[in-house]
Amino acid sequence: MKIGELAKKSACPVKTIRYYEDIGLLEKASRDINGYRNYQEDALAQLRFIKSAQTAGLSLKEIAEIILIRKSGTTPCFHVQQLLTKHLTNVEEKLSELERTRGELEKLILYANSIDPIDCEDESICIILHRPIDSDQQ
């Protein structure tokens, strides 16, 4: 199939398909006499795998590692499991940080609602953000 048809079937832009081919994520297409790329049906499965892996949070480098493991004749399942576990840990850490940030924002908003802007001194820039830090936040 031509690159336009592959792009349509995979919902992946032509430019992205060319990029994936250039960096080795997608098998190089054969070329017709006129120079047009001619992709096999398995290119669609490869693109779907790449998109699915990206949706799971994997980087293109990690996806390339998985593809290399598979090409070496080994199933990459254990490696994928380790990657997914690492990414889940990172997501959980980010969520914890976001929860802390949310708590701080809620405190700042409560504080902002309790002050009079007239009390804002020039050296504090903004009294809302210049308040003393609570000892439990350190």
Buried (B, 14 or more C-beta within 10 A) or exposed (E): BBBEEBBEBBEBEBEBBBEBBEEEBBBEBEEEEEEEBEBEEEBBEBBBBBBEBEEBBBEBEBBBBBBEBBEEEEEBEEBBEEBBEEBEEEEEEEEEEEEEEEEEEEEEEEEBEEEEEEEBEEEEEEBBEEBEEEEEEE
